[in-house]
Amino acid sequence: MTSTTPQEGTAAAPLHWHADGVSLVLDGAGPLLPRVLHWGAELRDCSDAELAAPTAWS
């Protein structure tokens, strides 16, 4: 499994886990529980900005 997390000291970026052709993208920026932005086909080579804008890949 591979994951990407935001750099320390930066704005909260989406958390992206992916393995075996599946991706899970979570938005943990709010005060409540994380929000699922994507759970499905693997998203490859997406920047943090692209992951934060689900309309770009949905």
C-alpha positions in Angstrom: 0.0 0.0 0.0 1.2 3.5 -0.8 0.1 6.6 0.9 0.7 10.3 0.5 0.3 12.8 3.3 0.6 16.6 3.5 4.0 18.2 4.3 4.4 19.5 7.8 3.5 23.1 8.1 1.3 23.2 5.0 -2.5 23.4 4.6 -4.2 20.1 5.0 -4.0 18.2 1.8 -6.1 15.1 1.0 -4.8 11.8 2.3 -4.4 9.3 -0.6 -4.0 5.6 -0.1 -3.7 3.3 -3.1 -2.9 -0.4 -3.7 -3.9 -3.1 -6.1 -5.8 -0.8 -8.4 -7.9 0.9 -5.7 -7.6 4.4 -4.2 -9.0 5.9 -1.1 -8.9 9.7 -0.8 -9.8 11.3 2.5 -10.3 15.0 3.4 -9.4 15.5 7.1 -9.3 19.3 7.0 -12.5 20.0 8.8 -13.2 19.8 12.6 -15.3 16.6 12.3 -14.6 13.1 11.0 -12.7 12.8 7.7 -14.7 13.0 4.5 -14.3 10.4 1.8 -13.6 12.1 -1.5 -13.0 9.0 -3.6 -13.1 5.2 -3.0 -12.7 3.3 -6.2 -10.5 2.9 -9.2 -6.8 3.8 -8.6 -5.9 7.4 -9.2 -2.4 7.6 -10.5 0.0 10.6 -10.6 -2.5 13.1 -9.0 -1.2 16.2 -7.3 -2.6 17.3 -4.0 -4.6 20.1 -5.9 -6.1 17.5 -8.2 -7.0 15.2 -5.3 -8.7 18.1 -3.5 -10.9 18.8 -6.6 -12.8 15.6 -7.2 -14.6 17.0 -10.2 -11.3 16.9 -12.0 -11.2 13.1 -11.9 -14.8 12.0 -11.4 
